[in-house]
Amino acid sequence: QVQLVESGGGLVQAGGSLRLSCALSGRTFSRYTMGWFRQAPGKEREFVVAINWSGGSTRYAGFVKGRFTISRDNAKNTVYLQMNDLKPEDTAVYYCAATSSWLQTYEYDYWGQGTQVTVSS
C-alpha cells in the first residue's frame, strides 16, 4: 500500500508563489510516475503535470504556461510542485497521485487527500 500526503497549500495573492509537497510512504515509489491534478469548485478534476520515475521526462497542461515546475526527490520520497505567478483561476484543491505505469495523464493508482490553494485577486 502507498499513502500520499499533500502539504503547502494556502491563501496567496495573485502573482504570488506556493510550493506544494507530496510525501509518500509505504511501498517504494522509485519507479512511480507522479502527477498533480486539481479540482476547482463545480468543476471536474483536471490534469496539471506529471513526472516519470527518474525525473527526466515531464508533461504539463497547457494552462501552466511556464509558471509551474514539477520535481522529485526519490531519496526523500517526495515530489514538489513549484507554482509561480499564481492566478485566481488556479484556485482549486490540488491532489498528488502515483502510478506504477508509464508517464500519462489519466490513470493513477494512488491519491492523496488534497491541499487547498486559494488565489485572491
N, C-alpha and C positions, 0 to 999 in steps of 0.2 A: 504494500500500500504506500502511496505517495501523498503527502499533505503539502499544501501550498498556503502561505500566509502573506498577504499583501500589506504594505505599510507605506507611509509617506504622503498620503493624500491630505487634503485640507482646503482651506479657502485662500485664494490668491487673487490679486488684482490683474486685470487684463494687461498683457505684456510681461507678466512675471514668469517665474520658473518654479518647477517642482521636480523632484526626483523620487520616483516610485521604486520600491524594492519588493522582491518576491523571494521569500525564503522557503526552500524545500527541505523536507525531512522524510525519513523512511528509506525506501529503496534509492540506490544511487541513480542520478539522472545525468551522468556524464555524457551520455549519447542521446539525451532527450532534446527534441525540438521544443523550444519555449516560445510562447506567444502572449501578447497582450490584446485584450478585447475591451470594449466599453459599451455601456448601455445608458443612453440618455433617457430622461423621463418621457414616457409614452412611446418610446422607440424600441426597435429590436436591437439585440446585441450585434455589434459590428466589429470587424477585424481592424486592428490598429497596426501591429507589427509582429514579426516573428524572427527568430534566430535559430540556426541549426546548432547541433551539439558542440561543434568546435568553435563557433563564433565567426566562422569565415564567410557565412552566407546569411543575408538578411533579406526581408521583404517588407516593404512599407506600404500602407494605404496612401492613396493619392492626396488626401487632405492634410497629411503631415507636412508636406512642402518644405522639407528640410528642418523643421522645428523640433522633431523628436529623434532621439537616438536610443537604440536598444543595445545593451551589452550584457555579458555574463561573466561570472567568476565561478567556475566549477569547483575550485578549491574551497570556496565559501558556500557552495550550494545556493547561490543567489543570482538572480537576474534583475537588471535595472532598466528603468525607462526614464531617461532624462527628457523633460518636456520644457521647451523654451518658447518664449513669445506666445504664451497661452491666450486663447480667445474665449469669449463666453460660450461659443458653440462647442468648446471642448468639455464643458460641464457634463459629467457622467460618473457612473460607478465604473471603475476600472478593474478588470479581472485578469489575473495571471492564469495561464493554462500550460499544460505539458502533454506531450505525446511522444511515444516511442517510435513513431513513424517519421517519414521524411518531412522536409520543410514544406508546409502547406498552410492554408488559411482557414480551414473549415472543420477539420475533425481532430478533436483533442480528447484525451482520456481523463485528465485530472484538472480540477478547477479550484481556485481559491474562493474565498467568500467576498472579495471585492473591497476596494477602498474608494471613498468618495472624493472626487475632485470637483470643486466649485470655483468658477472663474467669474468674478464680478466685473461689470463694465464701469 
